[in-house]
Amino acid sequence: MRRLVNRLLATSLAVAVLGGCSLAPTYHTPQLPPMPSSFKEGDTAWKVAAPSDQQSRGDWWTVYADGSLSGLESRLDAQNPSLAAALARYDQANAYESQLSAGLFPQIGALANPGRARQSNNRPLRGGGQPNEYDSDTVGIEADFDLDLWGRIRNEVSAGRALAQAAQADLASAKLSLEAQLADNYVRLRGYDIQLGILRDALSAYQHALQLTENRHNGGVASGMDVSRAQTQLYDAQAQITDVLAQRALSEHAIAALVGEPASSFSIAPEQEQLKVPVTPVGVPSTLLERRPDIASAERKVFAANAGIGVARAAFFPDLSLSGNFGFQDTGMGSLLSVGNRYWALGPLATLDIFDAGLRRAELRQAQATFAEESADYRQTVLTAFREVEDDLALLQQLGVEAKQEDQAYGAAQQTLNIATNRYREGIVNYLEVVTAQTAALSAQRDAQTIRTRRLQASVDLIRALGGGWTREASGLDSGATAKNTTTDTTQVR
């Protein structure tokens, strides 16, 4: 007994010395290329990111002040199947982490095995006084504990925890992406509503123009060619309306799928009110870029891969575990729980693969290659994030200028149309000038609306690229701020 105690003391001492051992490399976040001090397409400075991806991204769509959009976003969060799948993947990752964490603790089990048996008359080495039939009753407990001297289990747990965190970030990324898809489709649908209003107004004007031309033709003033040209304009406007209706239907169907409803029973009433492009507050990119959930996910996967190298390295060393059991056993004679019927065993067990044909070395190379892959993916994710922000800042800036220019073009085209119509009534020109002016005016008006829709879509994508949204107060919409980014240092970000 004393010898066993001495062995256990020696084993405990070894565990105490090696218990903190880990063969995983010291973790460092993958190095990134030198970063600029400010965005190229904007004057908003950014700072070195500190992890803040756990912050709430808020109901960022409220910056558009549209009740229908807010209602649809709420339905998406509650009913979207893709979001439910992402949540299930997160739950799976959490459960897997819990499974790995169980390896840090002793595994204890109980057994009870009452039975009756008969041994063969010709059993080898059977004693002469042994009965042919006998009872065998056993109850006991067993315990096993892996001492994890080389940190294999601890690194598995660290990797599992990191992957659970990555799954949480993936869930946030999926949620943000789906919300942005919904907002983008909604903005496009509202743009089609306004396009339809423009086209229907043009159709009404073309009908009056056709009536005027037919009257002039009946009076012998206008030619039949003028009438056919007016009819062409009218029919073309009708065709454009049909095309826009088809495009609107596709956007409506896309929204139905996002909110988890059949397209056949889903509809959104037309709305002519123009959405406002929110103002990007000064300083927002520097804080919101830290919250990109895809960057957080990529970094956690690098950490998990680094821990995986430690797991692969531990396979080259002996695995030491401690096992024991205690219980009672008899042949059905007397009291099972008497002192004389007890049994026990306690001792360490060491295992080590001597020959595996290069399996462990291959697994180590695979773990190192996985780390290199995840590191490269992390760097690419960061670079992609900055590119997306720059893209959307550039779009918002340039589309804002283009919108003013297109409005000027529409104003000039409308003036040309008025002059051409008056000249036609006076008989100075034929209807070709009116048709040309009508086409140019309608095209300029539709182009101006298309640019407004694109600006709204760019603002949605910028919010997504920055990792979330800001409040309406921070955007300046409630305070009457203009497009000059006049927010103060007290900007509050969700």
CORLINDA-V707672 format. One record per residue. N is the residue number from 1. SS is DSSP state (helix for helix, strand for strand, loop for the rest). PHI is phi in whole degrees, 0 to 359 (999 if undefined). D_CENTER is the distance of its C-alpha to the mean C-alpha in whole Angstrom. Layout:
BEGIN
{{N | SS | PHI | D_CENTER} {N | SS | PHI | D_CENTER}}
END
This chain:
BEGIN
{{1 | loop | 999 | 60} {2 | helix | 297 | 60} {3 | helix | 298 | 59} {4 | helix | 296 | 56} {5 | helix | 299 | 55} {6 | helix | 298 | 56} {7 | helix | 297 | 53} {8 | helix | 294 | 51} {9 | helix | 295 | 51} {10 | helix | 294 | 51} {11 | helix | 296 | 48} {12 | helix | 296 | 46} {13 | helix | 296 | 47} {14 | helix | 296 | 46} {15 | helix | 297 | 42} {16 | helix | 298 | 43} {17 | helix | 286 | 43} {18 | helix | 261 | 40} {19 | loop | 300 | 38} {20 | loop | 269 | 36} {21 | loop | 286 | 36} {22 | loop | 221 | 33} {23 | loop | 264 | 33} {24 | loop | 286 | 29} {25 | loop | 298 | 29} {26 | loop | 300 | 29} {27 | loop | 278 | 25} {28 | loop | 226 | 25} {29 | loop | 300 | 21} {30 | loop | 307 | 22} {31 | loop | 288 | 24} {32 | loop | 255 | 23} {33 | loop | 294 | 25} {34 | loop | 306 | 27} {35 | loop | 256 | 25} {36 | loop | 289 | 27} {37 | loop | 276 | 28} {38 | strand | 204 | 26} {39 | loop | 289 | 24} {40 | loop | 295 | 26} {41 | loop | 265 | 26} {42 | loop | 199 | 26} {43 | loop | 259 | 28} {44 | loop | 270 | 26} {45 | strand | 285 | 26} {46 | loop | 236 | 23} {47 | loop | 234 | 24} {48 | loop | 301 | 23} {49 | loop | 285 | 19} {50 | loop | 253 | 20} {51 | loop | 305 | 17} {52 | loop | 215 | 16} {53 | loop | 289 | 12} {54 | loop | 282 | 13} {55 | loop | 295 | 15} {56 | loop | 289 | 14} {57 | loop | 272 | 12} {58 | loop | 68 | 15} {59 | loop | 275 | 16} {60 | helix | 297 | 16} {61 | helix | 291 | 17} {62 | helix | 293 | 20} {63 | helix | 296 | 21} {64 | helix | 270 | 22} {65 | loop | 51 | 24} {66 | loop | 233 | 24} {67 | helix | 296 | 25} {68 | helix | 296 | 24} {69 | helix | 297 | 20} {70 | helix | 298 | 20} {71 | helix | 296 | 21} {72 | helix | 293 | 19} {73 | helix | 296 | 15} {74 | helix | 295 | 17} {75 | helix | 292 | 18} {76 | helix | 299 | 14} {77 | helix | 300 | 13} {78 | helix | 270 | 16} {79 | helix | 234 | 16} {80 | loop | 290 | 13} {81 | helix | 295 | 13} {82 | helix | 296 | 10} {83 | helix | 292 | 9} {84 | helix | 296 | 12} {85 | helix | 294 | 11} {86 | helix | 297 | 8} {87 | helix | 294 | 10} {88 | helix | 295 | 13} {89 | helix | 296 | 12} {90 | helix | 295 | 11} {91 | helix | 297 | 15} {92 | helix | 298 | 16} {93 | helix | 296 | 15} {94 | helix | 296 | 17} {95 | helix | 296 | 20} {96 | helix | 295 | 20} {97 | helix | 299 | 20} {98 | helix | 296 | 23} {99 | helix | 299 | 25} {100 | helix | 293 | 25} {101 | helix | 296 | 26} {102 | helix | 297 | 29} {103 | helix | 292 | 31} {104 | helix | 281 | 32} {105 | loop | 241 | 34} {106 | loop | 297 | 37} {107 | strand | 258 | 37} {108 | strand | 243 | 40} {109 | strand | 223 | 42} {110 | strand | 239 | 45} {111 | strand | 220 | 47} {112 | strand | 217 | 50} {113 | strand | 218 | 52} {114 | strand | 280 | 55} {115 | strand | 194 | 57} {116 | strand | 228 | 61} {117 | strand | 221 | 61} {118 | strand | 232 | 64} {119 | loop | 260 | 65} {120 | loop | 295 | 67} {121 | loop | 298 | 71} {122 | loop | 254 | 71} {123 | loop | 300 | 68} {124 | loop | 302 | 68} {125 | loop | 60 | 70} {126 | loop | 286 | 70} {127 | loop | 285 | 72} {128 | loop | 292 | 75} {129 | loop | 268 | 75} {130 | loop | 282 | 71} {131 | loop | 287 | 71} {132 | loop | 291 | 70} {133 | strand | 240 | 67} {134 | strand | 202 | 65} {135 | strand | 268 | 62} {136 | strand | 221 | 59} {137 | strand | 244 | 57} {138 | strand | 224 | 55} {139 | strand | 226 | 52} {140 | strand | 182 | 50} {141 | strand | 231 | 47} {142 | strand | 231 | 45} {143 | strand | 220 | 43} {144 | strand | 226 | 41} {145 | strand | 216 | 39} {146 | strand | 279 | 37} {147 | loop | 287 | 38} {148 | loop | 49 | 36} {149 | loop | 296 | 38} {150 | loop | 254 | 36} {151 | loop | 78 | 32} {152 | helix | 300 | 31} {153 | helix | 292 | 30} {154 | helix | 298 | 28} {155 | helix | 289 | 26} {156 | helix | 298 | 25} {157 | helix | 295 | 24} {158 | helix | 298 | 23} {159 | helix | 295 | 20} {160 | helix | 296 | 19} {161 | helix | 295 | 19} {162 | helix | 297 | 17} {163 | helix | 292 | 15} {164 | helix | 295 | 14} {165 | helix | 295 | 13} {166 | helix | 296 | 10} {167 | helix | 294 | 9} {168 | helix | 296 | 9} {169 | helix | 294 | 7} {170 | helix | 297 | 5} {171 | helix | 298 | 5} {172 | helix | 297 | 5} {173 | helix | 294 | 2} {174 | helix | 296 | 2} {175 | helix | 297 | 6} {176 | helix | 296 | 6} {177 | helix | 295 | 6} {178 | helix | 293 | 8} {179 | helix | 299 | 10} {180 | helix | 292 | 11} {181 | helix | 300 | 12} {182 | helix | 296 | 14} {183 | helix | 298 | 15} {184 | helix | 297 | 16} {185 | helix | 294 | 18} {186 | helix | 292 | 20} {187 | helix | 299 | 21} {188 | helix | 297 | 22} {189 | helix | 298 | 24} {190 | helix | 295 | 26} {191 | helix | 297 | 27} {192 | helix | 294 | 28} {193 | helix | 301 | 30} {194 | helix | 289 | 32} {195 | helix | 300 | 32} {196 | helix | 297 | 34} {197 | helix | 297 | 36} {198 | helix | 298 | 37} {199 | helix | 293 | 38} {200 | helix | 290 | 40} {201 | helix | 297 | 42} {202 | helix | 295 | 43} {203 | helix | 299 | 44} {204 | helix | 297 | 46} {205 | helix | 294 | 48} {206 | helix | 292 | 48} {207 | helix | 295 | 50} {208 | helix | 294 | 52} {209 | helix | 295 | 53} {210 | helix | 296 | 54} {211 | helix | 298 | 56} {212 | helix | 298 | 58} {213 | helix | 293 | 58} {214 | helix | 295 | 60} {215 | helix | 298 | 62} {216 | helix | 294 | 63} {217 | helix | 292 | 63} {218 | helix | 296 | 66} {219 | loop | 275 | 68} {220 | loop | 80 | 68} {221 | loop | 268 | 66} {222 | loop | 255 | 63} {223 | loop | 272 | 63} {224 | helix | 296 | 61} {225 | helix | 295 | 59} {226 | helix | 298 | 57} {227 | helix | 297 | 57} {228 | helix | 295 | 55} {229 | helix | 294 | 53} {230 | helix | 296 | 52} {231 | helix | 295 | 51} {232 | helix | 299 | 49} {233 | helix | 300 | 47} {234 | helix | 295 | 47} {235 | helix | 293 | 45} {236 | helix | 295 | 43} {237 | helix | 297 | 41} {238 | helix | 297 | 41} {239 | helix | 294 | 39} {240 | helix | 295 | 37} {241 | helix | 299 | 36} {242 | helix | 299 | 36} {243 | helix | 296 | 33} {244 | helix | 294 | 31} {245 | helix | 300 | 31} {246 | helix | 296 | 30} {247 | helix | 295 | 27} {248 | helix | 296 | 27} {249 | helix | 298 | 27} {250 | helix | 296 | 24} {251 | helix | 296 | 22} {252 | helix | 296 | 23} {253 | helix | 294 | 22} {254 | helix | 297 | 18} {255 | helix | 294 | 18} {256 | helix | 302 | 20} {257 | helix | 296 | 17} {258 | helix | 292 | 14} {259 | loop | 269 | 16} {260 | loop | 76 | 17} {261 | loop | 233 | 21} {262 | loop | 296 | 23} {263 | helix | 297 | 24} {264 | helix | 293 | 28} {265 | helix | 246 | 28} {266 | loop | 241 | 26} {267 | loop | 207 | 27} {268 | loop | 234 | 26} {269 | loop | 294 | 30} {270 | loop | 298 | 30} {271 | loop | 216 | 30} {272 | loop | 264 | 32} {273 | loop | 289 | 31} {274 | loop | 278 | 29} {275 | loop | 285 | 26} {276 | loop | 264 | 26} {277 | loop | 282 | 24} {278 | loop | 291 | 23} {279 | loop | 273 | 25} {280 | loop | 280 | 23} {281 | loop | 290 | 24} {282 | loop | 298 | 26} {283 | loop | 92 | 24} {284 | helix | 297 | 21} {285 | helix | 302 | 19} {286 | helix | 293 | 21} {287 | helix | 263 | 19} {288 | helix | 284 | 16} {289 | helix | 296 | 15} {290 | helix | 294 | 15} {291 | helix | 260 | 12} {292 | loop | 299 | 10} {293 | helix | 293 | 7} {294 | helix | 291 | 7} {295 | helix | 292 | 11} {296 | helix | 299 | 11} {297 | helix | 297 | 9} {298 | helix | 298 | 12} {299 | helix | 293 | 14} {300 | helix | 294 | 14} {301 | helix | 291 | 15} {302 | helix | 296 | 18} {303 | helix | 299 | 19} {304 | helix | 297 | 19} {305 | helix | 294 | 21} {306 | helix | 296 | 23} {307 | helix | 295 | 24} {308 | helix | 297 | 24} {309 | helix | 295 | 27} {310 | helix | 298 | 29} {311 | helix | 296 | 29} {312 | helix | 293 | 30} {313 | helix | 293 | 33} {314 | helix | 296 | 34} {315 | loop | 293 | 35} {316 | loop | 278 | 38} {317 | loop | 243 | 40} {318 | loop | 298 | 41} {319 | strand | 262 | 39} {320 | strand | 249 | 41} {321 | strand | 230 | 41} {322 | strand | 240 | 44} {323 | strand | 229 | 45} {324 | strand | 199 | 47} {325 | strand | 211 | 49} {326 | strand | 209 | 51} {327 | strand | 179 | 53} {328 | strand | 228 | 56} {329 | strand | 210 | 58} {330 | strand | 207 | 61} {331 | loop | 253 | 63} {332 | loop | 86 | 64} {333 | loop | 256 | 67} {334 | loop | 81 | 67} {335 | loop | 276 | 64} {336 | loop | 297 | 61} {337 | loop | 267 | 59} {338 | loop | 286 | 63} {339 | helix | 301 | 63} {340 | helix | 291 | 64} {341 | helix | 266 | 61} {342 | strand | 283 | 58} {343 | strand | 218 | 57} {344 | strand | 202 | 54} {345 | strand | 208 | 52} {346 | strand | 207 | 50} {347 | strand | 174 | 49} {348 | strand | 276 | 47} {349 | strand | 223 | 46} {350 | strand | 246 | 45} {351 | strand | 230 | 43} {352 | loop | 206 | 42} {353 | loop | 287 | 42} {354 | loop | 272 | 45} {355 | loop | 222 | 44} {356 | loop | 225 | 41} {357 | loop | 58 | 41} {358 | loop | 86 | 39} {359 | helix | 299 | 36} {360 | helix | 294 | 35} {361 | helix | 295 | 35} {362 | helix | 295 | 33} {363 | helix | 296 | 30} {364 | helix | 294 | 31} {365 | helix | 298 | 30} {366 | helix | 296 | 27} {367 | helix | 297 | 26} {368 | helix | 293 | 27} {369 | helix | 293 | 25} {370 | helix | 297 | 22} {371 | helix | 298 | 22} {372 | helix | 297 | 23} {373 | helix | 295 | 20} {374 | helix | 295 | 17} {375 | helix | 296 | 19} {376 | helix | 296 | 19} {377 | helix | 297 | 16} {378 | helix | 298 | 15} {379 | helix | 298 | 18} {380 | helix | 294 | 16} {381 | helix | 298 | 13} {382 | helix | 296 | 15} {383 | helix | 298 | 17} {384 | helix | 296 | 15} {385 | helix | 298 | 13} {386 | helix | 293 | 17} {387 | helix | 298 | 18} {388 | helix | 297 | 15} {389 | helix | 296 | 17} {390 | helix | 298 | 20} {391 | helix | 303 | 20} {392 | helix | 285 | 19} {393 | helix | 297 | 22} {394 | helix | 295 | 24} {395 | helix | 299 | 23} {396 | helix | 298 | 24} {397 | helix | 293 | 27} {398 | helix | 287 | 28} {399 | helix | 292 | 28} {400 | helix | 297 | 29} {401 | helix | 294 | 32} {402 | helix | 296 | 32} {403 | helix | 298 | 32} {404 | helix | 296 | 35} {405 | helix | 295 | 37} {406 | helix | 290 | 36} {407 | helix | 297 | 37} {408 | helix | 294 | 41} {409 | helix | 297 | 41} {410 | helix | 294 | 41} {411 | helix | 300 | 43} {412 | helix | 293 | 46} {413 | helix | 295 | 45} {414 | helix | 293 | 46} {415 | helix | 295 | 49} {416 | helix | 299 | 50} {417 | helix | 297 | 49} {418 | helix | 299 | 52} {419 | helix | 294 | 54} {420 | helix | 297 | 54} {421 | helix | 295 | 55} {422 | helix | 296 | 58} {423 | helix | 295 | 59} {424 | helix | 292 | 59} {425 | helix | 299 | 60} {426 | loop | 277 | 63} {427 | loop | 79 | 64} {428 | loop | 280 | 63} {429 | loop | 232 | 60} {430 | loop | 274 | 59} {431 | helix | 287 | 56} {432 | helix | 299 | 54} {433 | helix | 295 | 54} {434 | helix | 295 | 52} {435 | helix | 299 | 50} {436 | helix | 298 | 49} {437 | helix | 292 | 48} {438 | helix | 298 | 46} {439 | helix | 298 | 44} {440 | helix | 295 | 43} {441 | helix | 293 | 43} {442 | helix | 295 | 40} {443 | helix | 298 | 38} {444 | helix | 294 | 38} {445 | helix | 294 | 37} {446 | helix | 291 | 34} {447 | helix | 297 | 33} {448 | helix | 297 | 33} {449 | helix | 291 | 31} {450 | helix | 300 | 29} {451 | helix | 294 | 28} {452 | helix | 298 | 27} {453 | helix | 296 | 25} {454 | helix | 297 | 23} {455 | helix | 296 | 23} {456 | helix | 296 | 21} {457 | helix | 296 | 19} {458 | helix | 295 | 19} {459 | helix | 292 | 19} {460 | helix | 298 | 15} {461 | helix | 291 | 14} {462 | helix | 294 | 15} {463 | helix | 301 | 14} {464 | helix | 296 | 10} {465 | helix | 295 | 12} {466 | loop | 275 | 13} {467 | loop | 89 | 10} {468 | loop | 155 | 11} {469 | loop | 240 | 15} {470 | loop | 234 | 18} {471 | loop | 284 | 21} {472 | helix | 297 | 24} {473 | helix | 297 | 26} {474 | helix | 290 | 24} {475 | helix | 282 | 24} {476 | loop | 91 | 28} {477 | loop | 292 | 28} {478 | loop | 279 | 30} {479 | loop | 264 | 32} {480 | loop | 76 | 33} {481 | loop | 292 | 32} {482 | loop | 271 | 32} {483 | loop | 278 | 30} {484 | loop | 261 | 32} {485 | loop | 54 | 29} {486 | loop | 261 | 32} {487 | loop | 290 | 30} {488 | loop | 263 | 31} {489 | loop | 291 | 30} {490 | loop | 268 | 29} {491 | loop | 308 | 26} {492 | loop | 256 | 24} {493 | loop | 244 | 20} {494 | loop | 276 | 18}}
END
